[in-house]
């Protein structure tokens, strides 16, 4: 069977490294394991990996410090942070520094497999935020047909939580949402993922105009009116993904 991808595993616990390596190799991943942040940096300077699993709490150079240095060497490689502890400051800093997501120990291996494949996705990872389920499903279906991986949130709080858990390439955000409106959701998302590309959508351009303007001034990518022209959206996403990939 063909190799599914090259994984760099970084953890100071050698027993954990051995267990995770065995499981990943059974699933046909090629795994290199190291036990310190410095060894991880040396590994990525010599080899290219599809994804990195990086323990957050390590002696010497911890996971966040390693992540910061790693992103300068291989900025395009997704990094999945792993931790047995809920260290909120370190989790928040990891996400701001570009970690794809945080997984908790003990690791659920089915979740690990799906997260690795999601992190490696070539079509781009998109979050659609809209309280209209039908619109969400239409956009999801259309984008998945084009090779994108799509998650859905029906309200702002859920969108913020998903953004905290996953590093999306693009967020398509409706401005008229219950409880937390689109602008409030946008600000919360940018606080977690300041580099994420946000496309605003609205069916109420007149009443939402001032909030759209505020969001654009705060760094939103652009805004589209409903009903969404999917051909136009495809072209916008293609442009964004080319920019993110450097092509």
GIQUI-V565612 format. One line per field, one symbol per residue. psi: psi as a letter, one per 30 degrees, with the letter a starting at -180 (. if undefined). burial: I if it has 9 or more other ideal C-beta (glycine too) atoms within 8 Angstrom, else O. A space follows every 10 residues. Layout:
psi: ???
burial: ???
This chain:
psi: kkkflkkkkj kfjeeeeeee eeeeeeggkk kkklgleeee eeeffflkle lkjjkejllc jleeeeeeee ffeiffkkkj kkkfkijeee eeeeeffgke lkkkkkkjee eeeeeeeeef kffkkkkkjk fjeeeeeeee eeeefgglkk lkkfleeeee eeeeekjkek kjjkfjlkdj leeeeeeeef eeiffkjkkk kkgieefgee eeeeeefggk elkkklkkje eeeeeeeeee eeeefg.
burial: OOOOIIIIII IOOOOIIIOI IOIIIOOOIO IIIIIIIOII IIIIOOOOIO IIIIIIIIOO IIIIIIIIII IOIIOOIIII IIIOOOIOOI IIIIIIIIII IIIIOOIOOO IIIOIIOIII IOOIIIIIII IOOOIIIOII OIIIOIOIII IIIIIIOIII OIIOOIIIII IIIIIIIOOI IIIIIIIIII OIIOOIIIII IIOOIOOIOO IIOIIIOIII OOIIIOOIOO OIIIOIIOOI IOOIOOO
